[in-house]
Amino acid sequence: AGGLAQMLQRLARRLEPGALLAMVGDPDAAVRRVVAQRLPQSLLPLLLGDSDWQVRYEAALRTDRDGLERLLVDEDEAVREAACSRYDDADREHIGR
């Protein structure tokens, strides 16, 4: 199974971003983490409720403001901190305009 997971991770790194949608529900969290790193931002809400905190963390690094608001109350501290940091940055950028 480890070989298959590694193959799927490599595939997720090479697929066109739109084709990654089929891998959002992959049973291997490592594959979903790669998907979260590459999925178009508009599709990241599909991963905000993922069962693996690392997938949600990766999504927090790239999601839009609405997604960040959802992750501010995530059950995992690292996810909340990533969302809070990006949310604060977005506030400063918005205020500076």
C-alpha positions as CSV (number, residue, x, y, z in Angstrom):
1,A,0.0,0.0,0.0
2,G,2.9,2.4,0.7
3,G,4.0,2.1,-2.9
4,L,0.6,3.0,-4.2
5,A,0.3,6.0,-1.8
6,Q,3.7,7.3,-3.1
7,M,2.6,6.8,-6.7
8,L,-0.6,8.7,-6.0
9,Q,1.3,11.5,-4.3
10,R,3.5,11.8,-7.4
11,L,0.5,11.8,-9.7
12,A,-1.2,14.5,-7.6
13,R,2.0,16.6,-8.0
14,R,1.9,16.3,-11.8
15,L,-1.8,16.5,-12.7
16,E,-3.4,19.7,-14.0
17,P,-4.9,21.6,-11.1
18,G,-8.5,21.0,-12.4
19,A,-7.9,17.2,-12.6
20,L,-7.1,17.1,-8.9
21,L,-10.7,17.3,-8.0
22,A,-11.0,13.5,-8.4
23,M,-8.4,13.1,-5.7
24,V,-10.1,15.3,-3.0
25,G,-11.6,12.2,-1.4
26,D,-8.6,9.9,-1.7
27,P,-8.3,7.7,1.4
28,D,-4.6,8.6,1.9
29,A,-4.2,11.9,3.8
30,A,-0.7,12.4,2.2
31,V,-2.4,12.5,-1.2
32,R,-5.0,14.9,0.0
33,R,-2.2,17.2,1.4
34,V,-0.7,17.4,-2.1
35,V,-4.1,18.1,-3.5
36,A,-4.6,20.9,-0.9
37,Q,-1.3,22.4,-2.0
38,R,-2.3,22.5,-5.7
39,L,-6.1,22.6,-6.0
40,P,-7.5,25.9,-7.4
41,Q,-8.3,28.2,-4.6
42,S,-12.0,28.2,-5.5
43,L,-12.1,24.5,-4.8
44,L,-10.3,24.5,-1.4
45,P,-13.6,24.7,0.6
46,L,-13.9,21.0,-0.3
47,L,-11.0,20.3,2.0
48,L,-11.7,22.7,4.9
49,G,-13.6,19.9,6.8
50,D,-11.1,17.2,6.0
51,S,-10.5,14.6,8.8
52,D,-6.7,15.1,8.7
53,W,-5.5,18.3,10.4
54,Q,-2.5,18.5,8.0
55,V,-4.8,18.7,5.0
56,R,-6.8,21.5,6.7
57,Y,-3.5,23.2,7.5
58,E,-2.4,23.2,3.9
59,A,-5.8,24.5,2.9
60,A,-5.4,27.3,5.5
61,L,-2.2,28.4,3.8
62,R,-4.1,29.1,0.5
63,T,-7.8,29.5,1.1
64,D,-9.8,32.7,0.7
65,R,-11.1,34.9,3.5
66,D,-14.3,33.0,3.9
67,G,-12.3,29.8,4.2
68,L,-10.1,31.4,6.8
69,E,-13.1,32.4,8.8
70,R,-14.2,28.8,9.0
71,L,-10.7,27.6,10.0
72,L,-10.4,30.2,12.8
73,V,-12.4,27.8,15.0
74,D,-10.8,24.6,13.8
75,E,-10.3,21.9,16.4
76,D,-6.6,21.8,15.7
77,E,-4.4,24.6,17.2
78,A,-1.9,24.6,14.2
79,V,-4.7,25.1,11.7
80,R,-6.3,27.9,13.8
81,E,-2.9,29.6,14.1
82,A,-2.3,29.4,10.3
83,A,-5.8,30.7,9.6
84,C,-5.4,33.5,12.2
85,S,-2.0,34.6,10.8
86,R,-3.3,34.8,7.3
87,Y,-6.6,36.4,8.4
88,D,-4.6,39.1,10.2
89,D,-2.4,39.7,7.1
90,A,-5.6,40.0,4.9
91,D,-6.9,42.6,7.4
92,R,-3.7,44.6,7.2
93,E,-3.7,44.5,3.4
94,H,-7.4,45.5,3.2
95,I,-6.9,48.4,5.7
96,G,-3.8,49.6,3.8
97,R,-5.7,50.1,0.5
